[in-house]
């Protein structure tokens, strides 16, 4: 029964990740898919060795990793929104070099402003 629930939740997450174009919804869809994986892990752990808590402990560690992934996704989304004023996935340039150059140019502009203010 848990495996069917896990399959249903994973399918909902996959459909959301493929059909949505807003970054927040895509991140939520990935989280839903990973939650389905955790349910699947707990179900297999209970089925294969009912008295052993190792599978449950591993599921807790995975949930902790999911929380850190959510925080990282929100931070990246905030940075992208600052640069482009939009969170639509189709508008992003997934280039770390582009973000690096943008942050360097902003830093150089701040330095120039500070230098001109000191003179």
C-alpha positions in Angstrom: 0.0 0.0 0.0 2.8 2.4 0.9 4.5 1.6 -2.4 1.4 2.6 -4.3 1.2 5.8 -2.3 4.8 6.5 -3.0 4.3 5.9 -6.8 1.3 8.3 -6.8 3.2 11.0 -4.9 6.2 10.6 -7.2 4.0 10.8 -10.3 2.3 14.0 -9.0 5.8 15.5 -8.4 7.1 14.5 -11.8 4.0 16.0 -13.5 4.5 19.2 -11.6 8.2 19.4 -12.5 7.5 18.8 -16.2 4.4 21.0 -16.6 5.2 24.1 -14.4 7.4 26.9 -15.5 7.7 28.8 -12.2 10.8 28.1 -10.3 9.1 27.8 -6.9 6.6 25.2 -8.2 9.4 23.2 -9.9 11.3 23.2 -6.6 8.2 22.1 -4.7 7.7 19.3 -7.3 11.2 18.1 -6.8 10.7 18.0 -3.0 7.5 16.0 -3.5 9.4 13.5 -5.6 12.1 13.2 -3.0 9.5 12.8 -0.3 8.1 9.9 -2.3 11.5 8.3 -2.3 11.7 8.6 1.5 8.3 6.9 1.8 9.5 4.2 -0.5 12.7 3.8 1.6 10.7 3.5 4.8 8.3 1.0 3.3 11.2 -1.2 2.1 12.9 -0.9 5.4 9.8 -2.0 7.3 9.2 -4.9 4.8 12.7 -6.3 4.7 13.7 -6.0 8.4 10.8 -4.9 10.6 12.8 -4.6 13.8 15.8 -2.8 12.5 15.7 1.1 12.7 18.5 1.7 10.2 16.2 2.4 7.3 14.2 4.8 9.4 17.3 6.6 10.6 18.5 6.9 6.9 15.1 8.3 6.0 15.5 11.0 8.7 18.9 11.9 7.3 17.5 12.2 3.9 14.7 14.5 5.2 17.4 16.7 6.7 19.1 16.8 3.4 15.8 17.8 1.8 15.5 20.7 4.2 19.0 22.0 3.3 18.1 21.6 -0.4 15.0 23.7 0.2 17.0 26.5 1.8 19.6 26.4 -1.0 16.8 26.5 -3.6 15.2 29.5 -2.0 18.6 31.3 -1.8 19.2 30.6 -5.5 15.7 31.7 -6.4 16.2 35.0 -4.4 19.5 35.6 -6.3 17.9 34.9 -9.7 14.9 37.1 -8.8 17.3 40.0 -7.9 19.0 39.7 -11.3 16.1 39.2 -13.6 12.9 40.2 -11.7 11.2 36.9 -12.7 11.2 33.3 -11.5 10.0 31.8 -14.8 12.3 28.8 -15.6 12.2 29.5 -19.3 13.8 32.9 -18.9 16.8 31.8 -16.9 20.3 31.6 -18.2 21.7 28.6 -16.4 25.2 29.7 -16.7 27.3 30.0 -13.6 29.8 32.2 -15.5 27.0 34.6 -16.3 26.1 34.9 -12.6 29.8 35.2 -11.7 30.3 38.0 -14.2 27.2 39.8 -13.0 28.3 39.6 -9.4 31.8 40.8 -10.3 30.4 43.8 -12.3 28.1 44.7 -9.4 31.1 44.5 -7.0 33.2 46.7 -9.3 30.4 49.3 -9.5 30.2 49.4 -5.7 34.0 49.9 -5.5 33.9 52.7 -8.1 31.1 54.4 -6.1 33.0 54.1 -2.9 36.2 55.4 -4.5 34.4 58.4 -6.0 32.8 59.1 -2.7 36.1 59.2 -0.9 37.7 61.7 -3.3 
